[in-house]
């Protein structure tokens, strides 16, 4: 169950980075509230997951999901480049995150 909480926390990290991009220096109240809610839920889920998963592994997976998800959102919704090198690096990062999960000692 801890891994599900960690994945959900990573997805909420994608939510808070996306909200942060649209908050316009925290002048847009809706996006700012979305940022605050997402960051709170994301951190709480990381904390819950880290009770069962080693902290270094949990943090690496959490940030990896957030970073990769944010890159995907940027490509899909904000017109960021989807070059072959970027896509290859995304695949490599996903492989590293999967490796951490597979080698984690609980």
C-alpha positions in Angstrom: 0.0 0.0 0.0 2.9 2.4 0.7 3.9 2.3 -2.9 0.4 3.4 -4.0 0.6 6.3 -1.6 4.0 7.2 -2.9 2.8 7.1 -6.6 -0.2 9.2 -5.7 2.1 11.7 -3.9 4.3 11.9 -7.0 1.2 12.6 -9.1 0.2 15.4 -6.7 3.7 16.8 -7.2 2.9 17.0 -10.9 -0.2 18.9 -9.8 1.6 21.4 -7.7 4.2 22.1 -10.3 1.5 22.6 -12.9 -0.4 24.9 -10.6 2.8 26.8 -9.8 3.4 27.4 -13.5 -0.1 28.9 -13.9 -0.3 30.8 -10.6 1.4 33.9 -12.1 3.5 34.8 -9.0 0.6 33.7 -6.8 -1.6 36.4 -8.2 -4.1 33.9 -9.6 -6.1 32.7 -6.6 -7.5 29.5 -8.1 -4.1 28.2 -9.3 -2.5 29.3 -6.0 -5.1 27.4 -4.0 -4.6 24.4 -6.3 -0.8 24.6 -5.6 -1.3 24.8 -1.8 -3.7 21.9 -1.8 -1.5 19.7 -4.1 1.7 20.4 -2.3 0.1 19.6 1.1 -1.4 16.3 -0.2 1.9 15.4 -2.0 4.0 15.9 1.1 1.5 14.1 3.4 1.5 11.1 1.0 5.3 11.1 0.9 5.4 11.1 4.7 3.0 8.2 4.9 4.9 6.2 2.3 8.2 6.8 4.0 7.0 5.0 7.1 7.4 1.7 5.2 9.7 2.5 2.3 13.3 3.7 3.0 13.4 7.5 2.9 16.1 7.8 0.3 14.2 5.4 -2.0 10.8 7.1 -1.3 12.2 10.6 -2.0 14.0 9.5 -5.2 10.8 7.8 -6.5 8.6 10.7 -5.5 10.8 13.4 -7.1 11.3 11.2 -10.2 7.5 10.8 -10.7 7.1 14.5 -10.2 9.9 15.5 -12.5 8.9 13.0 -15.3 5.2 13.9 -14.9 6.0 17.6 -15.2 8.0 17.0 -18.3 5.2 15.0 -19.9 2.7 17.8 -18.9 5.0 20.4 -20.4 5.2 18.4 -23.7 1.5 17.6 -23.8 0.0 20.9 -22.8 2.7 23.7 -23.1 4.4 22.9 -26.3 7.8 22.0 -24.8 10.1 20.1 -27.1 9.7 16.3 -27.4 13.1 15.6 -29.1 14.4 12.0 -29.3 17.1 12.8 -26.8 14.5 14.1 -24.2 12.3 11.1 -24.8 15.3 8.7 -24.4 16.2 10.4 -21.1 12.6 10.1 -19.9 12.8 6.3 -20.6 16.1 6.1 -18.7 14.7 8.0 -15.7 11.7 5.7 -15.6 14.0 2.7 -15.7 16.0 4.1 -12.7 12.8 4.7 -10.7 11.6 1.1 -11.5 15.0 -0.1 -10.4 14.8 1.7 -7.1 11.4 0.1 -6.5 12.6 -3.4 -7.4 15.6 -3.2 -5.1 14.0 -1.5 -2.2 14.2 -3.4 1.1 11.1 -3.0 3.2 
